[in-house]
Amino acid sequence: MNAFLFRKTTLCLLLGAGLSMPVTACSGSKNAPGSNTSIRTNTVDLDNMEEDILFYVNKFRKSHGLAPLQLNETICIEARQHSRDMATGRSKFGHSGFDDRADHLKEKFGKIQGVAENVAYGYLSAKAVVDGWIKSPGHRKNLLGNYNLIGIGVAKGDKNTLFYTQVFIRK
């Protein structure tokens, strides 16, 4: 039996005053994020936001006795491209091309035992998006999964909407 894992789940998170935002899940750390990582005068430092997401993900994993995920630039490239594709409308929000991303990563890493993906949009901070993923059973399963590497990508779309992708790998 093939031990290579793919996880997919679709769900919705309710945000604010009755707004529904769809969120889909397939199935080195740093110091605490600073205040400079949230919205400032309509600009967002996307690189810092990616690092802040890693911080909150690893803080959550640590609270469950799990090892931290290591940020990997090769995986980040795939995650960033998917976030950009969603932000520009090149692909629909969701997991279009997930199998292709997984295949690219298998080509680059060789044998991998599992891959999963979380995506989201509309959240204004790293903490808010990670909290949203934590509250969602499918996303939470990926956050707590048996993975050791992660790639994170954030992109800004129309009306400054932020799109997020996390790709998890077990090597």
N, C-alpha and C positions, 0 to 999 in steps of 0.2 A: 504494500500500500504506500502511496506517495505521501510523505510527511510534509510536503510543502503546503502551507496554509494560505487561503485567501478568505477574508471575512468581508461580508457586505450586510449592511442593515440600513434601513431608511426610517427616519423619524422626524418629528417636529419639536422644536423648543419654543415655548411661549415667552415673549419678551415684552416688557413694558405694559402699556395699557391695551392689553388684548391683541397685540400684534403677533402674528404667527410667522416665524422664520423657519424654513425647512433646513435641516441639517442632516447630512448623510454620513454614515460610517461604514467602511469596509473593515471587515474585520476584521565635553567638559562643563560642568556646572559653573555658576558664577554667583556673586553676591546678590543680595535682594535687589530687585529692580528699583530703579530710581524714578522719581516723578517725571523725568524727562522722556519717558517711554510712552506716555499717553498723548492724547491730542494736545497740540500746542499751536495755537494760532493757525488752525486748519492744516498743519503739517504733522506727519507721523514719521518717526525714524524707524523704518521697516527692519533694518538690521538689529537694532536694539530690541524691537518687539519680538523678533524671532528668538533672541537670547532670553528674553523675559518669559516667553512661552516655555522654553526649555527649563528655566528655573522653576516655574510653577508645576510643570509636569513631574520633574524630579522630586520636588517637595512632596507632592501627592504620593508618588511611588515610595518614597522613604517612609511616609506615614503608614504604609502598608508592609514595611519590612523588605521592600524590593530594591535591587541595585539601581543606580541612576542609569539613564540612557545616555550614550555618548553621541554628541552631535557629529554628523558626518557630512562633509561638503558635497560629496558625490550625490548623496541622497537629497541634500538641500537643493541642488540644482534641479532635480526632478520635481520636488515639491514646489519650488518657486515658479517653475514653468507652468505647472498645473494651475497655481493660483493666478498667474498672469493670464492664462487662457480663459479662466472663468471670469476674471475682472474685465477683460476686453470683449467678452462674448464669443470668443473663438470656440469655446466649448460651453455647454450648458453647465449650470451649477450641479455638481455631483461628481461622479466617478468615471466620466467618459475617459477612455484611454488608460484605465487602471492596469489592465493586463499588459499594455505596452510599457508602462512605467515599470512594472514588475519584471518584464522581460529585459528591459535595459539594465536594470539593477543586477539581474542574474548574469548578464553578459559581463558586467564590470566587476562583480564580486566573486563570480564562480558560484559554487554551491551555496544557496541560502535555504534555511529551513522554514522560513515563514515571512510573510509580508502583509501589512495591514495599512489602512489609510483612514484618517479622519479629515473631514472638510467642514468648514463653517463659513458664514459671512455675516456682516453687519455688526459684530461686536466692536466696541471702541477701545478695548484694552486687552492686553495679554491675559491678565487675571480673569476678566469676564469671559473670554473665549474658553479658557481652560476650565473655569467653573461650569460653563455650559456643557462641555464635554464630560465632566465628572458626573453631572446630574443625569446624563443620558446613558442608559444601560449598554448600548452598543459601543459608544465611544469609550465609556469607562472600561469596558472589557479590553479594548485595545490599549488604553493607558496602563492597565495593570497586567498586560500580556507578557508572555515570555519572550521579550525582545531585548536586544542590547544596543542597537543603533537607531538613530532617528534623524530624519531630515525635516526641516520646517521651512515653509515658504509663506510669505504674506505679500499681497499685492493690493494696490488701490484701484478701484474701478470708478465708474460714473458716480457723481455726487459724493465722492470721497468714501464710498462703501469699501470696506476692507474684506478681502477674501483670504481664507486660511487653508493651508494643507499641511498635514503631518503624515509622513510615511515612516512606518516602523519596520525594522528588519531584524530577523534573528539569524545570525551567521554562525 
